[in-house]
Amino acid sequence: MRIAGVRALLVLMVLLKAMTAAHAQQPLSIDVQTPAQPQQRTQIYGGLNTSLEAFSVKIGPASVSGGLQVDPAPSSSAVPQASTPQTTHRFWDRTNDLLFAAVGAGRALDYASTLNLRRRGDDEIFLTNAIVDNHPLFGGIEAAATAASIGVSYIFHRTGHHQLERWTSIVHFGVATGGAARNYALKTAHHP
């Protein structure tokens, strides 16, 4: 049990180190357009390029009427107002870091609880006992499940489904933790 717990903690530490390294390397993906840079395009929601040129209004010289200068009054229906581009959160923000760490911890707990289950003589339900008894293979499967969860969250992030991005990790953490609790709650099989 102690070796399995140490291995699970080691996997969790490696995962956290990899996440913080990737977090530090990710640049911001949104450029804000300023009046000094009229040709710059703004990148919104994973590669959709928009330009605020379509919203610009050019008014010529003021009309002269009877010696008075009359400036045309902008009408709300004729002139669309340019709004600031909607910003999105970075993928490796604090919330995702915590959620991904929770998924990794849940998978590590599932790893330890499944090994405990096998030592007590019970059978694994989802995987074969041969896979679970091969500790490096089983640890790799748990790490791959964590990586798959992060990958699915990234796909949701890039396609603009930010609530699904968060819920993927929340549900994965809940399922992994619930499975680990179930493994620990099972009674030990007594074989004559």
ZAMARGU-4260 file (C-alpha; in steps of 0.2 Angstrom, whole numbers, plus 5000, padded with zeros to 4 digits):
<rodrens>
0) 5000/5000/5000 | 5014/5012/5004 | 5023/5009/4988 | 5007/5012/4978 | 5003/5028/4988
5) 5021/5034/4984 | 5019/5030/4966 | 5003/5039/4965 | 5010/5054/4973 | 5025/5054/4961
10) 5013/5053/4946 | 5003/5068/4953 | 5019/5078/4956 | 5025/5075/4938 | 5008/5080/4931
15) 5008/5096/4941 | 5026/5100/4936 | 5021/5097/4917 | 5005/5108/4919 | 5015/5123/4927
20) 5028/5122/4914 | 5015/5122/4900 | 5006/5136/4909 | 5021/5147/4909 | 5024/5145/4890
25) 5006/5149/4884 | 5005/5166/4877 | 4990/5177/4878 | 4979/5175/4862 | 4970/5191/4861
30) 4977/5207/4854 | 4967/5223/4858 | 4965/5235/4843 | 4970/5253/4846 | 4967/5268/4836
35) 4986/5269/4831 | 4985/5252/4824 | 4969/5252/4812 | 4975/5237/4801 | 4978/5225/4816
40) 4966/5210/4817 | 4959/5204/4833 | 4959/5185/4836 | 4944/5179/4845 | 4939/5161/4850
45) 4952/5151/4843 | 4957/5158/4826 | 4942/5168/4821 | 4949/5184/4814 | 4939/5200/4814
50) 4943/5217/4809 | 4935/5232/4817 | 4936/5241/4800 | 4919/5236/4795 | 4912/5246/4810
55) 4922/5262/4807 | 4913/5277/4801 | 4921/5290/4791 | 4913/5308/4790 | 4919/5320/4777
60) 4922/5339/4780 | 4908/5348/4788 | 4894/5355/4777 | 4893/5373/4776 | 4875/5381/4777
65) 4873/5400/4778 | 4890/5402/4785 | 4887/5390/4799 | 4896/5373/4800 | 4884/5359/4803
70) 4891/5342/4809 | 4880/5328/4805 | 4872/5320/4821 | 4876/5301/4822 | 4860/5291/4822
75) 4860/5275/4831 | 4852/5265/4817 | 4864/5271/4803 | 4880/5270/4812 | 4884/5253/4821
80) 4895/5256/4837 | 4911/5246/4838 | 4912/5237/4854 | 4927/5230/4863 | 4931/5212/4858
85) 4925/5199/4870 | 4940/5192/4879 | 4941/5174/4884 | 4951/5166/4898 | 4968/5157/4895
90) 4967/5138/4894 | 4980/5137/4908 | 4971/5149/4920 | 4970/5146/4939 | 4953/5137/4938
95) 4959/5124/4925 | 4975/5121/4935 | 4965/5117/4950 | 4953/5106/4940 | 4967/5097/4931
100) 4976/5094/4948 | 4960/5087/4955 | 4957/5075/4940 | 4975/5069/4943 | 4973/5067/4961
105) 4956/5058/4958 | 4965/5046/4946 | 4979/5043/4958 | 4967/5039/4972 | 4958/5027/4960
110) 4975/5019/4956 | 4979/5016/4974 | 4961/5010/4979 | 4961/4998/4964 | 4978/4991/4970
115) 4971/4989/4987 | 4956/4981/4980 | 4966/4968/4971 | 4977/4965/4987 | 4962/4960/4996
120) 4957/4947/4983 | 4943/4956/4974 | 4942/4957/4955 | 4942/4973/4945 | 4926/4977/4936
125) 4931/4988/4921 | 4949/4981/4917 | 4955/4964/4917 | 4965/4958/4933 | 4980/4955/4922
130) 4981/4974/4917 | 4978/4980/4935 | 4992/4968/4942 | 5004/4975/4929 | 5007/4991/4939
135) 5017/5001/4926 | 5003/4997/4913 | 4989/5002/4925 | 4998/5018/4930 | 5000/5023/4912
140) 4982/5020/4909 | 4978/5031/4924 | 4990/5045/4917 | 4982/5043/4900 | 4965/5045/4906
145) 4970/5061/4915 | 4979/5067/4899 | 4963/5063/4889 | 4952/5073/4901 | 4964/5088/4898
150) 4964/5085/4879 | 4944/5085/4879 | 4944/5101/4889 | 4956/5109/4877 | 4945/5105/4862
155) 4930/5113/4871 | 4941/5128/4875 | 4946/5130/4857 | 4929/5129/4851 | 4922/5141/4863
160) 4912/5129/4874 | 4920/5136/4890 | 4907/5129/4902 | 4909/5111/4895 | 4928/5114/4896
165) 4926/5116/4915 | 4912/5102/4917 | 4923/5089/4909 | 4936/5090/4923 | 4922/5092/4937
170) 4913/5076/4931 | 4930/5066/4928 | 4935/5071/4946 | 4918/5066/4953 | 4918/5049/4944
175) 4936/5045/4948 | 4934/5049/4967 | 4917/5040/4967 | 4925/5025/4960 | 4939/5025/4973
180) 4927/5027/4987 | 4917/5012/4980 | 4934/5002/4980 | 4938/5006/4998 | 4920/5003/5003
185) 4919/4985/4996 | 4920/4971/5009 | 4935/4960/5007 | 4932/4944/4998 | 4934/4928/5009
190) 4940/4913/4999 | 4940/4896/5008
</rodrens>
